[in-house]
């Protein structure tokens, strides 16, 4: 049974300073027995700053440093970073590293919504990602991907029992409600555990950020395949470690029939 750590934090502008947050988060989660440690989208550097100057490939120094931290503590780490795209934009990439893996998932659905145009600076990905670690099959998704049930059903079809969702959710009226509803709905759609780890709300620590950028609201949430919330954090930086039983995903799919009874 995988033990997962969620590390809700507020990223800054400096990738090197954010590496220190990753190290301290991994150390704390590993001490709590975590096998996988999940950080938010844009852990490498927050939204609201130029992204191209900080983007690095998966074999670059930032990702390699995270890989070394994962290896030191014997865990898997999932963290949001930015990698260069061919057209001068960047890709919004989830780094998956440790336990024999060093992979990247490029965010498929870009946040061109609520007055923000992620696609101006970010190129979309095209391929879902699943991987096996410690006998459990995981899928990953990023933030705005939560609004697209087809991706989560695809991850379940590809064998995932747990979907890890780093995010940097945009603030605004009703956005916290939408966040929780979507996490729970995607769990129900897919029968998977959905472990969604968001950037903390900068206002909770008095951190100044670009008010037009999606820099987080906190409220990281874990829901099981029945749509039940089993863990939820507040607005400020905070962490949680918990066990996710893959057998619950199997039971949820059998009970709801949401995958087996599809007609379209």
C-alpha positions as CSV (number, residue, x, y, z in Angstrom):
1,X,0.0,0.0,0.0
2,X,1.6,3.3,-1.1
3,X,2.2,6.0,1.5
4,X,2.0,9.4,-0.1
5,X,3.2,12.8,1.1
6,X,1.6,16.0,-0.2
7,X,3.8,19.1,0.3
8,X,1.7,22.3,-0.2
9,X,4.0,25.2,-0.5
10,X,4.4,28.7,-2.0
11,X,7.1,28.7,-4.7
12,X,9.2,31.8,-5.3
13,X,11.0,33.2,-8.4
14,X,14.3,31.4,-7.7
15,X,14.6,27.7,-8.7
16,X,17.6,27.3,-6.4
17,X,15.6,28.6,-3.4
18,X,12.7,26.4,-4.4
19,X,15.0,23.3,-4.3
20,X,15.5,24.0,-0.6
21,X,11.7,23.7,-0.2
22,X,11.8,20.4,-2.1
23,X,14.6,19.0,0.1
24,X,12.9,20.0,3.4
25,X,9.5,18.6,2.2
26,X,11.1,15.3,1.1
27,X,13.0,15.0,4.3
28,X,9.8,15.5,6.4
29,X,7.6,13.2,4.3
30,X,10.3,10.4,4.2
31,X,10.6,10.6,8.0
32,X,6.8,10.0,8.1
33,X,7.3,6.9,6.0
34,X,6.2,8.2,2.6
35,X,7.1,6.2,-0.5
36,X,6.1,9.1,-2.9
37,X,6.3,12.8,-2.2
38,X,4.1,15.2,-4.3
39,X,4.8,18.9,-4.8
40,X,2.6,21.5,-6.6
41,X,2.7,22.6,-10.2
42,X,5.3,25.3,-10.8
43,X,7.4,24.2,-7.9
44,X,10.5,25.1,-9.9
45,X,9.3,28.7,-10.2
46,X,5.9,30.3,-9.7
47,X,3.6,31.7,-12.4
48,X,3.7,35.4,-12.9
49,X,7.4,35.6,-13.7
50,X,9.1,35.0,-17.1
51,X,9.3,31.3,-17.5
52,X,11.6,30.8,-20.5
53,X,14.7,32.0,-18.6
54,X,14.3,29.3,-15.9
55,X,13.2,26.4,-18.2
56,X,15.6,23.4,-18.2
57,X,15.5,20.0,-19.8
58,X,14.8,16.9,-17.7
59,X,18.6,16.1,-17.7
60,X,19.4,19.7,-16.6
61,X,20.7,20.7,-13.1
62,X,17.3,21.4,-11.5
63,X,15.7,18.0,-12.3
64,X,19.0,16.2,-11.5
65,X,19.1,17.9,-8.1
66,X,15.6,16.7,-7.4
67,X,16.5,13.3,-8.6
68,X,19.5,13.2,-6.1
69,X,17.2,14.3,-3.3
70,X,14.8,11.5,-4.2
71,X,17.6,8.9,-4.3
72,X,19.0,10.1,-1.0
73,X,15.7,9.4,0.7
74,X,14.7,6.4,-1.3
75,X,11.4,7.9,-2.5
76,X,9.6,8.9,-5.7
77,X,9.2,12.7,-6.1
78,X,6.7,14.4,-8.4
79,X,7.2,18.2,-8.8
80,X,6.2,20.8,-11.3
81,X,8.9,22.4,-13.5
82,X,9.3,24.0,-16.9
83,X,11.2,22.6,-19.8
84,X,12.0,24.3,-23.1
85,X,9.7,23.8,-26.1
86,X,10.8,23.9,-29.7
87,X,8.9,27.1,-30.6
88,X,10.4,29.3,-27.9
89,X,7.7,28.7,-25.4
90,X,8.1,26.3,-22.5
91,X,6.3,23.2,-21.5
92,X,4.6,22.9,-18.1
93,X,6.2,19.6,-17.1
94,X,5.7,17.3,-14.1
95,X,9.0,15.7,-13.1
96,X,8.6,12.1,-11.9
97,X,11.9,11.0,-10.4
98,X,13.2,8.3,-8.0
99,X,12.7,4.6,-7.5
100,X,14.2,3.9,-10.9
101,X,12.2,6.5,-12.8
102,X,13.1,9.8,-14.4
103,X,10.2,10.9,-16.5
104,X,8.3,14.0,-17.6
105,X,4.6,14.6,-18.2
106,X,3.8,17.8,-20.2
107,X,0.5,19.3,-19.3
108,X,-2.0,18.6,-22.0
109,X,-4.8,21.1,-21.2
110,X,-3.6,24.6,-21.0
111,X,-5.2,27.2,-18.7
112,X,-6.7,29.6,-21.3
113,X,-9.6,30.5,-19.0
114,X,-10.8,33.0,-16.5
115,X,-8.9,35.7,-18.2
116,X,-5.5,33.9,-18.2
117,X,-3.8,32.6,-21.4
118,X,-1.3,29.9,-20.5
119,X,-0.8,29.0,-24.1
120,X,0.9,32.4,-24.8
121,X,4.0,31.2,-23.0
122,X,3.4,27.4,-22.7
123,X,3.2,24.7,-25.4
124,X,0.8,21.8,-24.8
125,X,1.8,18.2,-24.2
126,X,0.1,15.4,-26.0
127,X,0.7,12.1,-24.2
128,X,-0.8,10.8,-20.9
129,X,1.6,9.2,-18.4
130,X,1.3,6.2,-16.2
131,X,4.1,4.4,-14.3
132,X,4.5,1.7,-11.7
133,X,6.2,2.2,-8.4
134,X,6.2,-0.2,-5.4
135,X,3.5,-2.4,-7.0
136,X,1.0,0.5,-7.6
137,X,0.3,2.0,-11.0
138,X,0.1,5.8,-10.9
139,X,-1.1,8.4,-13.3
140,X,-0.4,12.1,-13.3
141,X,-2.3,15.2,-14.4
142,X,-1.7,18.9,-13.9
143,X,-4.1,21.5,-12.5
144,X,-6.5,22.5,-15.4
145,X,-6.4,18.9,-16.5
146,X,-8.9,18.4,-13.7
147,X,-11.7,19.8,-15.9
148,X,-11.3,17.0,-18.4
149,X,-12.7,13.6,-17.3
150,X,-11.6,11.9,-20.4
151,X,-7.9,12.1,-19.3
152,X,-8.7,10.5,-15.9
153,X,-10.7,7.7,-17.6
154,X,-7.8,7.1,-19.9
155,X,-5.3,6.9,-17.0
156,X,-7.7,4.3,-15.3
157,X,-7.9,2.4,-18.6
158,X,-4.1,2.4,-18.6
159,X,-4.1,0.7,-15.2
160,X,-3.8,3.6,-12.8
161,X,-5.2,3.2,-9.3
162,X,-3.9,6.6,-8.0
163,X,-3.7,9.8,-10.0
164,X,-1.3,12.5,-8.6
165,X,-2.4,16.1,-9.5
166,X,0.0,18.9,-8.8
167,X,-1.7,22.3,-9.2
168,X,-1.3,26.0,-9.0
169,X,-5.1,26.8,-8.9
170,X,-6.2,30.3,-9.9
171,X,-8.0,32.3,-7.2
172,X,-11.4,33.9,-7.6
173,X,-15.0,33.7,-6.7
174,X,-16.2,30.1,-6.4
175,X,-12.8,28.7,-7.4
176,X,-12.2,26.8,-4.1
177,X,-15.6,25.1,-4.5
178,X,-14.8,24.2,-8.1
179,X,-11.4,22.7,-7.0
180,X,-13.0,20.4,-4.5
181,X,-15.9,19.4,-6.7
182,X,-13.5,18.6,-9.6
183,X,-11.1,16.5,-7.5
184,X,-14.0,14.4,-6.2
185,X,-15.7,14.2,-9.6
186,X,-12.5,12.9,-11.3
187,X,-12.1,10.3,-8.6
188,X,-15.7,9.2,-9.2
189,X,-15.3,9.3,-13.0
190,X,-12.2,7.1,-12.9
191,X,-12.6,5.0,-9.8
192,X,-9.0,6.2,-8.9
193,X,-7.6,7.8,-5.8
194,X,-7.0,11.5,-6.8
195,X,-4.3,13.2,-4.7
196,X,-4.3,16.8,-5.7
197,X,-1.5,19.0,-4.2
198,X,-1.8,22.7,-4.8
199,X,0.3,25.8,-4.3
200,X,-0.5,27.4,-0.9
201,X,-2.4,30.7,-0.9
202,X,0.3,33.4,-1.0
203,X,-2.0,35.6,1.1
204,X,-1.8,33.2,4.0
205,X,1.9,34.1,4.4
206,X,1.8,37.6,3.2
207,X,3.7,36.8,0.0
208,X,3.3,39.3,-2.8
209,X,2.7,37.7,-6.2
210,X,1.3,38.8,-9.6
211,X,-2.4,39.1,-8.9
212,X,-3.3,38.1,-12.5
213,X,-1.4,34.8,-12.3
214,X,-2.7,31.5,-11.0
215,X,-0.5,31.3,-7.9
216,X,-2.5,29.0,-5.7
217,X,-5.3,28.8,-3.2
218,X,-4.1,25.9,-1.0
219,X,-6.7,23.3,0.0
220,X,-4.8,20.3,-1.3
221,X,-7.3,17.4,-1.4
222,X,-7.3,13.6,-1.5
223,X,-10.4,11.8,-2.6
224,X,-11.0,8.1,-3.1
225,X,-12.8,6.3,-5.9
226,X,-16.2,6.8,-4.2
227,X,-15.6,10.6,-4.2
228,X,-15.0,10.8,-0.5
229,X,-12.6,13.4,0.8
230,X,-10.1,11.5,3.1
231,X,-7.7,14.4,3.6
232,X,-7.7,18.1,3.0
233,X,-5.2,20.9,3.9
234,X,-5.9,24.6,4.6
235,X,-4.8,27.7,2.8
236,X,-1.2,28.0,4.2
237,X,1.9,25.9,3.6
238,X,1.3,22.5,5.1
239,X,2.0,18.8,4.5
240,X,0.2,15.5,5.1
241,X,1.3,11.8,4.8
242,X,-1.3,9.1,4.3
243,X,-1.8,5.6,3.0
244,X,-3.8,5.0,-0.2
245,X,-5.1,1.5,-0.6
246,X,-5.4,0.5,-4.3
247,X,-8.0,-2.1,-3.3
248,X,-10.4,0.8,-2.7
249,X,-10.0,1.8,-6.3
250,X,-10.9,-1.7,-7.4
251,X,-14.0,-1.7,-5.2
252,X,-15.1,1.7,-6.4
253,X,-14.9,0.7,-10.1
254,X,-16.9,-2.4,-9.4
255,X,-19.6,-0.6,-7.4
256,X,-20.1,2.4,-9.6
257,X,-19.6,0.8,-13.0
258,X,-18.6,4.2,-14.3
259,X,-15.9,2.7,-16.6
260,X,-17.5,-0.7,-17.4
261,X,-20.9,0.8,-18.3
262,X,-19.6,3.5,-20.7
263,X,-21.4,3.6,-24.1
264,X,-19.6,6.4,-25.7
